Amino acid sequence: MENPVERDVSAPRALELIKKSIVERQLRPGDKLPAERALAVQLGISRHTVREALKNLAALGVVEIIHGSGAYLKEQDFDFLSFPMQMALGQGRRAIEDLIETRELVEIQVIRLACERASDDQLSLLDQFLTYRATAEGLEEYRSHYDFEFEGILGEICGNRYLASIQRLTHILWEDALSGLGVSPIDVRVINEEHAKIVQAVRARDVQRARAAMLYHLKSALRGYNENKNREK
């Protein structure tokens, strides 16, 4: 059987597709979800998108991801999943303004803790991630995507699971709001350069430089939004 054509979908849309799959399969708490590859083929989306959606579901408390085993459904009321997505879609530009402030507060705290707590192994993981992103395969994989995987790794490194969960939720809302306004992601090579400067600062345990690099990165991510906003004036 020929695989369906992969679609580029937003994080909220990927969540809805997986949610629908869970309901249709009548999965119960404790049941294992299909593997990433199987979900990607079933839903007609990329495996990378599935992986990010599952991480988001884990942050929202819907599934539990057990490394080496898979994702398992947790006890949860699925109706709550639509709330944050509807909130972002309903507020439009107001959502963007609020999320700008929220992301700055969250990411700056995450980067501070990452500077203080990152182990040598975790720093090596960041290096490996940056190295892969610079390869031809990595450039293609992350092209034209709102990319929060790097910040997600920092969220895990910071060691505060509640802060990391808030970070992931703001990422979901941010992507949904920008997608709704038709704002395209910035060039992956630009993102790679900014990520590299953040990692250099974290490795040096330089909180001030890391905060500055992260703030610059966040403002760079707003460029497409601001350009779009200026065109409409």
Residue frames relative to the residue before (quaternion, step in Angstrom):
aa qw qx qy qz dx dy dz
M 1.0000 0.0000 0.0000 0.0000 0.00 0.00 0.00
E 0.4225 -0.7238 0.4899 0.2399 3.58 -0.84 0.97
N 0.4756 -0.6837 0.4755 0.2832 3.57 -0.92 0.93
P 0.5119 -0.6347 0.4685 0.3401 3.60 -1.06 0.68
V 0.5756 -0.5813 0.4419 0.3680 3.54 -1.22 0.51
E 0.4449 -0.6972 0.4962 0.2641 3.57 -0.90 0.95
R 0.2025 -0.7677 0.5981 0.1091 3.54 -1.06 0.84
D 0.3804 -0.6600 0.5876 0.2728 3.54 -1.21 0.57
V 0.0610 0.7999 -0.5914 0.0818 3.59 -0.54 1.16
S 0.5594 -0.5980 0.4553 0.3495 3.55 -1.25 0.47
A 0.6746 -0.4909 0.3624 0.4154 3.57 -1.28 0.34
P 0.6662 0.4877 -0.3316 0.4564 3.66 0.84 -0.83
R 0.6485 0.5075 -0.3283 0.4627 3.60 0.99 -0.77
A 0.6326 0.5214 -0.3325 0.4663 3.60 1.02 -0.75
L 0.6226 0.5342 -0.3344 0.4638 3.58 1.04 -0.76
E 0.6601 0.5113 -0.3067 0.4569 3.56 0.94 -0.89
L 0.6415 0.5266 -0.3219 0.4555 3.59 1.03 -0.80
I 0.6811 0.4651 -0.2927 0.4839 3.58 0.94 -0.85
K 0.6015 0.5519 -0.3473 0.4614 3.58 1.07 -0.75
K 0.6559 0.5076 -0.3034 0.4692 3.58 0.94 -0.92
S 0.6379 0.5292 -0.3227 0.4570 3.58 1.01 -0.81
I 0.6356 0.5329 -0.3219 0.4564 3.58 1.03 -0.85
V 0.6747 0.4942 -0.2888 0.4659 3.56 0.93 -0.95
E 0.6728 0.5090 -0.2978 0.4467 3.58 0.90 -0.94
R 0.6931 0.4531 -0.2706 0.4910 3.58 1.06 -0.71
Q 0.3223 -0.7758 0.4767 0.2589 3.57 1.35 -0.16
L 0.1753 0.8041 -0.5415 0.1718 3.54 0.93 0.94
R 0.2535 -0.7601 0.5844 0.1280 3.53 -1.14 0.75
P 0.6730 -0.4706 0.3553 0.4465 3.60 -1.20 0.36
G 0.7505 0.3368 -0.2797 0.4950 3.55 -0.84 1.00
D 0.5737 0.5847 -0.3815 0.4283 3.59 1.24 -0.38
K 0.4249 -0.6978 0.5221 0.2449 3.54 -1.15 0.70
L 0.4028 -0.6930 0.5434 0.2493 3.56 -1.00 0.86
P 0.6236 -0.5148 0.4092 0.4227 3.60 -1.18 0.37
A 0.6121 -0.5549 0.4150 0.3811 3.57 -1.20 0.50
E 0.6919 -0.4880 0.3326 0.4154 3.59 -1.23 0.50
R 0.6768 0.5031 -0.3039 0.4433 3.56 0.82 -1.00
A 0.6629 0.5075 -0.3027 0.4598 3.58 0.96 -0.89
L 0.6493 0.5077 -0.3154 0.4702 3.59 1.00 -0.81
A 0.6326 0.5418 -0.3308 0.4437 3.56 0.99 -0.84
V 0.6714 0.4818 -0.2911 0.4820 3.58 0.93 -0.90
Q 0.6629 0.5274 -0.3014 0.4377 3.57 0.92 -0.95
L 0.7684 0.3727 -0.1841 0.4866 3.57 0.91 -0.96
G 0.4112 -0.7363 0.4524 0.2899 3.58 1.26 -0.25
I 0.5768 0.5424 -0.3940 0.4667 3.57 1.13 0.69
S 0.6478 -0.5443 0.3544 0.3980 3.58 -1.21 0.34
R 0.5980 -0.5662 0.4297 0.3703 3.55 -1.22 0.52
H 0.5991 0.5637 -0.3523 0.4464 3.58 1.10 -0.69
T 0.6577 0.5034 -0.3048 0.4702 3.59 0.96 -0.87
V 0.6278 0.5274 -0.3262 0.4704 3.58 1.03 -0.82
R 0.6533 0.5277 -0.3154 0.4419 3.58 0.90 -0.95
E 0.6755 0.4873 -0.2910 0.4707 3.58 0.93 -0.91
A 0.6424 0.5247 -0.3223 0.4562 3.59 1.02 -0.81
L 0.6489 0.5105 -0.3187 0.4656 3.59 1.00 -0.78
K 0.6197 0.5262 -0.3401 0.4727 3.58 1.06 -0.72
N 0.6455 0.5176 -0.3135 0.4659 3.56 1.03 -0.82
L 0.6472 0.5121 -0.3130 0.4700 3.58 0.99 -0.83
A 0.6288 0.5220 -0.3329 0.4705 3.57 1.08 -0.70
A 0.6526 0.5141 -0.3088 0.4630 3.58 0.99 -0.85
L 0.6921 0.4614 -0.2627 0.4889 3.56 1.13 -0.69
G 0.5286 -0.6758 0.3814 0.3442 3.58 1.31 0.00
V 0.4634 0.6934 -0.4377 0.3359 3.58 1.24 0.33
V 0.7933 0.0966 -0.0476 0.5993 3.57 1.01 -0.79
E 0.2794 -0.7032 0.6192 0.2099 3.51 -1.35 0.28
I 0.2150 -0.7792 0.5791 0.1061 3.56 -0.78 1.06
I 0.1015 -0.7832 0.6130 0.0229 3.55 -0.68 1.14
H 0.4095 -0.7429 0.4745 0.2351 3.55 -0.42 1.24
G 0.8022 0.2395 -0.2161 0.5024 3.52 -0.88 1.03
S 0.7331 0.3766 -0.2257 0.5194 3.57 1.27 -0.16
G 0.5692 -0.5920 0.3979 0.4090 3.60 0.81 -0.97
A 0.5945 -0.5561 0.4463 0.3716 3.54 -1.34 -0.27
Y 0.1155 -0.8036 0.5836 0.0176 3.56 -0.89 1.01
L 0.4958 -0.6770 0.4687 0.2759 3.54 -1.01 0.90
K 0.2284 -0.7660 0.5881 0.1229 3.55 -1.00 0.92
E 0.6250 -0.5109 0.4183 0.4165 3.56 -1.30 0.27
Q 0.2764 0.7737 -0.5175 0.2389 3.59 -0.53 1.12
D 0.3808 -0.6712 0.5843 0.2513 3.52 -1.27 0.51
F 0.3419 -0.8003 0.4574 0.1828 3.56 -0.32 1.26
D 0.5306 0.6512 -0.4219 0.3411 3.60 1.13 -0.38
F 0.6107 0.5786 -0.3643 0.3994 3.59 1.08 -0.65
L 0.5448 0.6474 -0.4028 0.3492 3.60 1.14 -0.48
S 0.6731 0.5133 -0.3130 0.4307 3.56 1.01 -0.70
F 0.5432 0.6704 -0.3971 0.3128 3.61 1.12 -0.50
P 0.7224 0.4236 -0.2999 0.4568 3.64 0.60 -0.95
M 0.6324 0.5325 -0.3396 0.4487 3.57 1.08 -0.68
Q 0.6651 0.4870 -0.3016 0.4791 3.58 0.94 -0.88
M 0.6063 0.5659 -0.3550 0.4314 3.57 1.06 -0.74
A 0.6863 0.4756 -0.2890 0.4683 3.58 0.86 -0.95
L 0.6736 0.5001 -0.3023 0.4525 3.56 0.89 -0.91
G 0.6880 0.5151 -0.2834 0.4254 3.56 1.00 -0.84
Q 0.7313 0.4513 -0.2484 0.4470 3.58 1.06 -0.66
G 0.2788 -0.8082 0.4865 0.1800 3.60 1.21 -0.28
R 0.8528 -0.0442 0.0542 0.5176 3.56 -0.83 -1.04
R 0.5821 0.5643 -0.3835 0.4423 3.60 1.08 -0.58
A 0.6169 0.5447 -0.3449 0.4513 3.58 1.04 -0.72
I 0.6280 0.5407 -0.3301 0.4520 3.57 1.00 -0.84
E 0.6744 0.5020 -0.3016 0.4498 3.57 0.82 -0.98
D 0.6732 0.4850 -0.2936 0.4747 3.59 0.94 -0.87
L 0.6799 0.5015 -0.2926 0.4479 3.57 0.96 -0.85
I 0.5553 0.5845 -0.3925 0.4427 3.59 1.15 -0.56
E 0.6899 0.4716 -0.2767 0.4743 3.56 0.85 -1.00
T 0.6690 0.5164 -0.3012 0.4417 3.57 0.93 -0.91
R 0.6671 0.5048 -0.3091 0.4524 3.58 0.90 -0.93
E 0.6332 0.5278 -0.3438 0.4498 3.59 0.97 -0.78
L 0.6609 0.5073 -0.3098 0.4581 3.60 0.88 -0.90
V 0.7028 0.4751 -0.2711 0.4549 3.57 0.85 -0.98
E 0.7164 0.4694 -0.2748 0.4369 3.59 0.72 -1.06
I 0.6306 0.5291 -0.3434 0.4522 3.61 1.04 -0.69
Q 0.6526 0.4876 -0.3158 0.4865 3.59 1.01 -0.72
V 0.6220 0.5388 -0.3339 0.4597 3.58 1.03 -0.79
I 0.6946 0.4787 -0.2905 0.4517 3.59 0.83 -0.96
R 0.6067 0.5496 -0.3575 0.4495 3.60 1.06 -0.64
L 0.6946 0.4649 -0.2721 0.4768 3.56 0.85 -0.96
A 0.6153 0.5457 -0.3490 0.4492 3.59 1.06 -0.73
C 0.6291 0.5300 -0.3317 0.4619 3.60 1.00 -0.79
E 0.7113 0.4692 -0.2561 0.4565 3.55 0.95 -0.87
R 0.8199 0.3328 -0.1167 0.4509 3.58 0.96 -0.88
A 0.4808 0.6978 -0.4425 0.2934 3.63 1.16 -0.32
S 0.3003 -0.7402 0.5772 0.1699 3.56 -0.90 0.98
D 0.6726 -0.4744 0.3616 0.4379 3.58 -1.27 0.20
D 0.6399 0.5258 -0.3243 0.4571 3.60 1.02 -0.80
Q 0.6693 0.4927 -0.3018 0.4672 3.58 0.96 -0.81
L 0.6231 0.5166 -0.3376 0.4805 3.58 1.07 -0.67
S 0.6264 0.5250 -0.3289 0.4731 3.58 1.07 -0.73
L 0.6187 0.5434 -0.3370 0.4563 3.58 1.07 -0.75
L 0.6374 0.5124 -0.3203 0.4782 3.58 1.01 -0.79
D 0.6405 0.5275 -0.3185 0.4583 3.58 0.97 -0.86
Q 0.6579 0.5122 -0.3017 0.4623 3.58 0.95 -0.91
F 0.6381 0.5314 -0.3209 0.4553 3.56 1.03 -0.82
L 0.6703 0.4906 -0.2943 0.4726 3.58 0.93 -0.91
T 0.6320 0.5367 -0.3301 0.4512 3.58 1.01 -0.81
Y 0.6674 0.4957 -0.3043 0.4651 3.58 0.92 -0.88
R 0.6511 0.5357 -0.3227 0.4301 3.59 0.93 -0.86
A 0.6757 0.4994 -0.2921 0.4568 3.58 1.15 -0.60
T 0.5502 0.6001 -0.4062 0.4150 3.60 1.24 -0.18
A 0.6697 -0.4852 0.3648 0.4278 3.57 -1.26 0.30
E 0.6508 0.5152 -0.3123 0.4621 3.56 0.99 -0.85
G 0.6741 0.5026 -0.2925 0.4554 3.57 0.95 -0.89
L 0.6376 0.5281 -0.3265 0.4560 3.57 0.98 -0.84
E 0.6682 0.4888 -0.2986 0.4748 3.57 1.02 -0.78
E 0.6559 0.5337 -0.3143 0.4315 3.59 0.95 -0.88
Y 0.7800 0.3452 -0.1761 0.4914 3.58 0.92 -0.89
R 0.4301 0.7029 -0.4610 0.3293 3.58 1.26 0.11
S 0.8584 0.0886 -0.0941 0.4965 3.57 -1.02 0.90
H 0.5694 0.5486 -0.4117 0.4533 3.56 1.07 0.76
Y 0.4191 -0.6086 0.5931 0.3196 3.52 -1.22 0.57
D 0.1221 -0.8539 0.5057 0.0123 3.55 -0.29 1.27
F 0.0244 0.8086 -0.5854 0.0545 3.55 -0.59 1.19
E 0.3822 0.7474 -0.4799 0.2551 3.59 1.23 0.12
F 0.6260 0.5435 -0.3384 0.4453 3.58 1.00 -0.80
E 0.6810 0.4642 -0.2884 0.4873 3.59 0.84 -0.96
G 0.6091 0.5602 -0.3456 0.4423 3.58 1.11 -0.65
I 0.6246 0.5188 -0.3329 0.4795 3.59 1.06 -0.74
L 0.6366 0.5120 -0.3230 0.4778 3.58 0.99 -0.83
G 0.6227 0.5501 -0.3328 0.4460 3.58 1.06 -0.76
E 0.6558 0.4855 -0.3087 0.4888 3.57 1.03 -0.76
I 0.6519 0.5268 -0.3119 0.4475 3.57 1.00 -0.83
C 0.6155 0.5843 -0.3593 0.3882 3.60 0.99 -0.75
G 0.4001 -0.7784 0.4192 0.2412 3.57 1.22 -0.36
N 0.6329 0.4815 -0.3420 0.5006 3.59 1.25 0.18
R 0.3028 -0.8097 0.4720 0.1728 3.58 -0.14 1.26
Y 0.6325 0.5239 -0.3445 0.4547 3.60 1.08 -0.62
L 0.6465 0.5038 -0.3103 0.4816 3.55 0.99 -0.83
A 0.6445 0.5205 -0.3169 0.4618 3.58 1.01 -0.83
S 0.6431 0.5147 -0.3223 0.4665 3.61 1.04 -0.73
I 0.6397 0.5040 -0.3220 0.4828 3.59 1.00 -0.80
Q 0.6169 0.5544 -0.3327 0.4488 3.57 1.03 -0.82
R 0.6906 0.4778 -0.2878 0.4603 3.58 0.83 -0.97
L 0.6369 0.5221 -0.3366 0.4567 3.59 1.00 -0.75
T 0.6530 0.4931 -0.3272 0.4726 3.61 0.94 -0.78
H 0.5989 0.5528 -0.3578 0.4557 3.60 1.11 -0.61
I 0.6443 0.5253 -0.3174 0.4564 3.57 0.95 -0.90
L 0.6934 0.4760 -0.2734 0.4668 3.56 0.87 -1.00
W 0.6269 0.5488 -0.3257 0.4469 3.58 1.04 -0.83
E 0.6771 0.4830 -0.2962 0.4695 3.58 0.84 -0.95
D 0.6560 0.5208 -0.3146 0.4466 3.56 0.93 -0.89
A 0.6686 0.5037 -0.3012 0.4567 3.58 0.95 -0.89
L 0.6764 0.4820 -0.3012 0.4684 3.60 0.91 -0.89
S 0.6348 0.5287 -0.3301 0.4566 3.57 0.98 -0.84
G 0.6555 0.5292 -0.3099 0.4406 3.56 1.00 -0.84
L 0.7059 0.4261 -0.2527 0.5063 3.58 1.18 -0.56
G 0.4988 -0.6900 0.4041 0.3345 3.58 1.28 0.06
V 0.3999 0.7151 -0.4767 0.3185 3.60 1.16 0.57
S 0.3148 -0.7729 0.5262 0.1629 3.58 -0.70 1.09
P 0.5547 -0.5933 0.4569 0.3627 3.61 -1.15 0.58
I 0.5061 -0.6319 0.4803 0.3374 3.58 -1.17 0.52
D 0.7114 -0.4787 0.3088 0.4115 3.56 -1.29 0.39
V 0.5391 -0.6671 0.4199 0.2965 3.55 -0.90 1.01
R 0.6273 0.5428 -0.3446 0.4394 3.61 1.06 -0.66
V 0.6179 0.5267 -0.3331 0.4794 3.57 1.09 -0.71
I 0.6414 0.5193 -0.3141 0.4694 3.56 0.96 -0.88
N 0.6400 0.5412 -0.3265 0.4370 3.58 0.94 -0.89
E 0.6563 0.5126 -0.3107 0.4583 3.58 0.93 -0.88
E 0.6769 0.4866 -0.2943 0.4673 3.57 0.95 -0.85
H 0.6199 0.5329 -0.3366 0.4673 3.58 1.05 -0.73
A 0.6351 0.5460 -0.3261 0.4384 3.58 0.97 -0.87
K 0.6589 0.5016 -0.3125 0.4654 3.61 0.96 -0.81
I 0.6236 0.5284 -0.3371 0.4671 3.58 1.06 -0.71
V 0.6635 0.5050 -0.3039 0.4608 3.59 0.91 -0.92
Q 0.6179 0.5459 -0.3407 0.4517 3.60 0.98 -0.79
A 0.6773 0.4857 -0.2870 0.4722 3.58 0.95 -0.87
V 0.6416 0.5126 -0.3228 0.4705 3.59 0.99 -0.83
R 0.6455 0.5231 -0.3159 0.4581 3.58 0.96 -0.87
A 0.6926 0.4531 -0.2663 0.4941 3.59 1.09 -0.74
R 0.3695 -0.7383 0.4726 0.3083 3.61 1.32 -0.14
D 0.4106 0.7061 -0.4635 0.3434 3.55 1.18 0.65
V 0.2550 -0.8179 0.4974 0.1363 3.57 0.06 1.33
Q 0.6595 0.5211 -0.3199 0.4372 3.59 0.88 -0.89
R 0.6850 0.4650 -0.2886 0.4809 3.60 0.90 -0.90
A 0.6342 0.5313 -0.3286 0.4556 3.59 1.04 -0.77
R 0.6402 0.5168 -0.3174 0.4715 3.59 1.00 -0.83
A 0.6598 0.5067 -0.3072 0.4620 3.58 0.94 -0.89
A 0.6614 0.5035 -0.3035 0.4657 3.58 0.96 -0.87
M 0.6595 0.4980 -0.3110 0.4694 3.59 1.01 -0.77
L 0.6419 0.5145 -0.3285 0.4641 3.60 0.96 -0.80
Y 0.6309 0.5222 -0.3281 0.4707 3.58 1.01 -0.82
H 0.6483 0.5247 -0.3078 0.4577 3.56 1.00 -0.89
L 0.6591 0.5039 -0.3122 0.4628 3.58 0.92 -0.87
K 0.6687 0.4875 -0.3033 0.4725 3.59 0.97 -0.81
S 0.6047 0.5415 -0.3502 0.4675 3.56 1.12 -0.65
A 0.6430 0.5334 -0.3170 0.4490 3.56 1.03 -0.79
L 0.6463 0.5233 -0.3094 0.4613 3.57 1.23 -0.46
R 0.4473 0.7378 -0.4400 0.2491 3.58 1.22 -0.34
G 0.6701 0.5010 -0.3034 0.4561 3.56 0.86 -0.94
Y 0.6422 0.5210 -0.3211 0.4616 3.55 1.04 -0.78
N 0.6878 0.4904 -0.2872 0.4516 3.58 0.86 -0.97
E 0.6314 0.5230 -0.3296 0.4681 3.58 1.04 -0.78
N 0.6499 0.5132 -0.3059 0.4698 3.54 0.99 -0.85
K 0.6537 0.5212 -0.3003 0.4591 3.55 1.04 -0.86
N 0.6626 0.5168 -0.3018 0.4502 3.60 0.99 -0.86
R 0.6228 0.5572 -0.3381 0.4329 3.58 1.05 -0.76
E 0.6943 0.4897 -0.2750 0.4500 3.56 1.11 -0.68
K 0.5488 0.6266 -0.3988 0.3836 3.60 1.25 -0.20
